[in-house]
């Protein structure tokens, strides 16, 4: 019997061997010619390697990298840094918001069927940019990006992701616009027979509505929180109280914590180790029990990423 495992850039890792895992971040983003002015890039090799080594030394095991192809993903770099640092990196197929693409729009020029075929091809045959190298890298999940409403979001690409998820069992991590219209997005996927156990809704702590989060948790969706180091979102007033409410309500198994470090400034000033030393350290100091702590800092996201078949 095949044991549950997570697809990382260096191969399959058994689920029970993955400890602390940042559920949503970035470890490399190429500069994309022609992309919008707010398109991020992360390509300072010295800073990235030092940050990953510090993360590993702090006890970090893996990072979920949420940059899809054609908008800055570089599977060759991801494999290199995983190899050098000892940190497992989980790459993705899928798509991001349109403004992060340049002259090559990738999936954005495709029909639903074409996009589905593209996602499935990367899942089966590896990330496009790695196929001519000595180390082919496979994605471990499907990243998608929502707009403020379901109506404004790219329906064809959502349909493609839903099919790819059903066919492969790989989880979907969905970028949300500050948690907007979550109810409609869940209804969309339920209508396509995508199990909530395959869904991770990201950045939802930007909409700190405990009642809504409790309902989504009850539906089976994993909720990703990542504004701990973003003063604009007032973490002391929003994400920390929300997280404590979820824990006290017995819903710690429905939350995955992350840092979403998509800028060189964040890597230079904090680095990925802050996920463990700052977020994890505060939770320990607050007396969060070890089981809940492990769930929040890795167990929950690993449970969504794990698959049992090839």
C-alpha positions, 0 to 999 in steps of 0.5 A: 500500500502506498503511504501518503506523501507530498510531492516536493521539488526533490521528490516524494516525501512521506507525510509523517516526515514533514514537520514545520511547513510554511503553508504559503510563501515564495522562495524565488520569483524571476523578473517577468518582462512586461508584467505590471508594476506591482509584480513581485520579484525575488532573486537575490541568491545570497539572501535566499540561501541564507534565509533557507539555511536559517529556516532549516536551523530553526527547525523548518522542514518545508515551504510551500512555494505559490508562484505558478509558471509564466509569472516568475516560477523557476523550478530549476532554482527551487530544486537548487535551493532545496538541495543546498539548504536541506529545506523541502520546497513544494512547487505548483502548477496553475495560474496567478492574477493576470497582471503578474504575467508579461508578453507570454500570458501562459494559461490566460490565453487558453480555453478551459480544456487547454488549461486543464491539459496544461495543468495535467501535463505539468502534473504528469510530466513535470514543470515545463522549465525543468524538462530539459535539465537533469532534474525534472521537478513535479508540482505538488499542488494547484495554485489559482487566483480569485478576484474580488468576486466569482463573477470577475474571476476567470471561469475557464481557468477555475473550471480547468483547476477543478477538473485537474484537482478531481483527476489527480487529487492534488490540492488547490490553494486559492489566492483570495482578494482579502477573503472576498466572496469566499462563500461563492467560491466554495459553492463553485467548487462544490458544484464541480464535485471538488471535495472541500478537503482539497481546498485551501483558501489563502489570505482569509485572515484579511477578512477576520470574520470569526463566524464566517471562518467557523462556517468554512471550517465546518464545511471542510475548507482549510483556511490560510492565515499570513498577515502576521508580519504585515502592519497594514493589516493590523495583526494584533487587532485582527489575525492574532485574536482571530487565530485565538478564537479558532483555537479556543473553538476547537478549530485549530485543525482547520487553519494553516499558518504562513508568511507569504514572503514575496519580497526581498525586503521581507526576506532581508528583514525577517526571513522565513525562520520567523515563521518558527521563531516569531509565530511559533515562539509566540504560540508556545509562549501563549501555552498552545498545546503541542498537538495544535501547534504542530497542526498550525505550523505544518500538520494541517497543510501537509494533510491537504498536500498529501496524496496516496497515488501517482 
